[in-house]
Amino acid sequence: MSEKREEAVVANKKVVLKHYITGFPKESDMEVLTTGTVRLKVAEGSPAVLVKNLYLSCDPYMRKRMSKHEEPSFVSDFTPGEVLTGFGVAKVVDSNHPNFKEGDYVWGPTGWEEYSLITSPENLFKIKYTDVPPSYYTGLLGMPGFTAYIGFFEICKPKKGEYVFISAASGAVGQLVGQYAKLMGCYVVGSAGSDEKVSLLKNKFGFDDAFNYKQETDLNAALKRRFPDGIDIYFENVGGAMLDAVLLNMRIHGRIAACGMISQYNLEKPEGVHNLMFVVSKRIRIEGFIVFDHYHKYSEFVEFTVPRVKDGRITYVEDVVEGLENAPAALVGLFYGLNVGKQLVAVAHE
Amino acid sequence: MSEKREEAVVANKKVVLKHYITGFPKESDMEVLTTGTVRLKVAEGSPAVLVKNLYLSCDPYMRKRMSKHEEPSFVSDFTPGEVLTGFGVAKVVDSNHPNFKEGDYVWGPTGWEEYSLITSPENLFKIKYTDVPPSYYTGLLGMPGFTAYIGFFEICKPKKGEYVFISAASGAVGQLVGQYAKLMGCYVVGSAGSDEKVSLLKNKFGFDDAFNYKQETDLNAALKRRFPDGIDIYFENVGGAMLDAVLLNMRIHGRIAACGMISQYNLEKPEGVHNLMFVVSKRIRIEGFIVFDHYHKYSEFVEFTVPRVKDGRITYVEDVVEGLENAPAALVGLFYGLNVGKQLVAVAHE
């Protein structure tokens, strides 16, 4: 093969998983390596895309990938010694793929490193609206925001005036679910793990009410006070004891969109949920979903959401850490609720 | 008021609840009273219907009504000292209601007694096909059979070739679900609590396989052996540990119709279900339903089912006890799995 193209080779810092884990992840389970390099050109004949990573998304589902699983799941396990992968926002440096050219902004699966060679560029989305902050494509306009849209509108099938409860409500997904629900004319309550987050829910995102679950000794009573007539829609992000309390308070024909169960991800044995009998007597629908199944609706979501972001009807809070060095701590912090709003890592701003 | 009508007053044996219960019901929680009488005419001006009860249905949901509940459910609690109520097949003795006349066969809510005055006859169904055994309207063509039809076709939305698992599969509902699933071209496995029942499932109802859950030390392994490729549809009648094992074995986009959870009805604190995280990763839909919400489909169900009963494609096994004296034991036996097939009480045969 002839090799006529320029071969700029630069350093490429990256975050690798050191070993498979059990229990809560620790910073020391990951390592930031500065020894790697990358060639800034895609090999001739390859349909790959080389990108410069700008913003990386810290998402709860990544915890699952840090353990070894016997049975395959919807995401593969990470490989110890290799770079972490996840969703991110990036700028195209070089491309042989007809859909992408140098300078394009994209979001999708990428590596936790400065530059990534994307060998399946069909999984990347080209960013259409660049007059909103590009970091929004890790959250509000990326996978979490799209998850909120699909989970709320497609799975919950809300009606005006319904009673909506959202757990982990100030997180990447929850804050947007609550704002969609308010736009639909629902009554919306959220739970979160600090008074600062509760204040955000009430004062910034327009929730009707919110509470700090860590300060409630009786979650059932906490919900009953806020929903004397019960809950029509529960947007489930946490699982465990909160789900049990919600089941006691659901209304007949209530719907539970099971988006995640972050309270359970680090437990050796998940908590038991005892109140499933109410699923029968109240004719509840619990439905799990993963946004990957709904990619054909992405542009519908963007066209719905972007105008409402631009005119201020939808707002979004991000928790940004600077630099790959701080990425492991940011990811670990998710499982302790240290983030306020969408957690992301700025690798570079341009 | 003038009273010109004949007033035949006859003895009216009945079963009453003695007191609210906790835990497993016992025969001694009920009492058969022979002291009552009934006037065999409906009072003038009343739209009620007086019926002679022929067959009474013993159903698991009745356990719930034997305890006192703070919050109202879809069925009311029984009242101690008063006659039990439930579904039954009866013959009209007298009626002022335009839809019913003397001699009609009906099924619907009635009392556990020889004669009942039905004050809400709009809840009765007039029996159209009398060339099948009338007792079938407690089971195959009554509430349990209709439950099987709605749960399987409306909630599970089966497709040809799918893998179907049914718990309590030889019971009033399960035996019919399995036969519907076979008619749809599904692969069908059932669990039951005795070898006799397992034999019925395989040899009489045409299940592809069946197992005695009491002889399995590892339900997960028992399911894996029968469903190496996983379960698309689970028809849930038992809850608890079986549900947990099923969640491990569900396929992506699997559906669970939550019809009942009989293993939990007598527990002070229901068992915990630990594997709900699979609802998210496998995008499972768990949907509770109650057949009362689907009454408008009853004649569709009957027209679908009766021809298949008449030509032998659907069969049905009943466990009949004779006489109201034996009704308490029959009801209690349900919770110990003593019944083989649909449990009912023959109060009278004509």
Contacts between the chains, C-beta under 8 A, distances in Angstrom:
chain1	res1	chain2	res2	distance
A	64	B	281	7.8
A	73	B	281	5.3
A	74	B	252	7.7
A	74	B	281	5.7
A	239	B	276	6.5
A	239	B	277	6.7
A	243	B	276	7.2
A	252	B	74	7.7
A	258	B	276	7.5
A	258	B	279	4.7
A	258	B	280	4.9
A	259	B	280	6.9
A	260	B	280	6.1
A	261	B	276	6.9
A	261	B	277	5.2
A	261	B	280	6.4
A	264	B	277	5.7
A	265	B	277	8.0
A	269	B	274	6.4
A	270	B	274	4.7
A	270	B	275	7.0
A	270	B	276	7.4
A	270	B	277	6.1
A	271	B	272	6.9
A	271	B	274	7.1
A	272	B	271	7.0
A	272	B	272	1.4
A	272	B	273	6.1
A	272	B	274	5.4
A	273	B	272	6.1
A	273	B	273	5.0
A	273	B	274	7.7
A	273	B	276	5.7
A	274	B	269	6.4
A	274	B	270	4.7
A	274	B	271	7.1
A	274	B	272	5.3
A	274	B	273	7.7
A	275	B	270	7.0
A	276	B	239	6.5
A	276	B	243	7.2
A	276	B	258	7.5
A	276	B	261	6.9
A	276	B	270	7.4
A	276	B	273	5.7
A	277	B	239	6.7
A	277	B	261	5.2
A	277	B	264	5.7
A	277	B	265	8.0
A	277	B	270	6.1
A	278	B	288	7.8
A	279	B	258	4.7
A	279	B	286	6.2
A	279	B	287	7.8
A	279	B	288	4.0
A	280	B	258	4.9
A	280	B	259	6.9
A	280	B	260	6.0
A	280	B	261	6.4
A	280	B	288	4.3
A	280	B	289	7.7
A	280	B	290	7.2
A	281	B	64	7.8
A	281	B	73	5.3
A	281	B	74	5.6
A	281	B	288	7.2
A	281	B	290	7.5
A	282	B	288	6.6
A	283	B	287	7.7
A	283	B	288	4.8
A	283	B	289	5.5
A	283	B	290	5.8
A	283	B	293	6.5
A	284	B	287	7.6
A	284	B	288	5.1
A	285	B	285	6.7
A	285	B	286	7.3
A	285	B	287	4.6
A	285	B	288	7.4
A	286	B	279	6.1
A	286	B	285	7.3
A	286	B	286	4.4
A	286	B	287	7.6
A	287	B	279	7.8
A	287	B	283	7.7
A	287	B	284	7.6
A	287	B	285	4.6
A	287	B	286	7.6
A	287	B	287	7.9
A	288	B	278	7.8
A	288	B	279	4.0
A	288	B	280	4.2
A	288	B	281	7.2
A	288	B	282	6.6
A	288	B	283	4.8
A	288	B	284	5.2
A	288	B	285	7.5
A	289	B	280	7.7
A	289	B	283	5.5
A	290	B	280	7.2
A	290	B	281	7.5
A	290	B	283	5.8
A	293	B	283	6.5
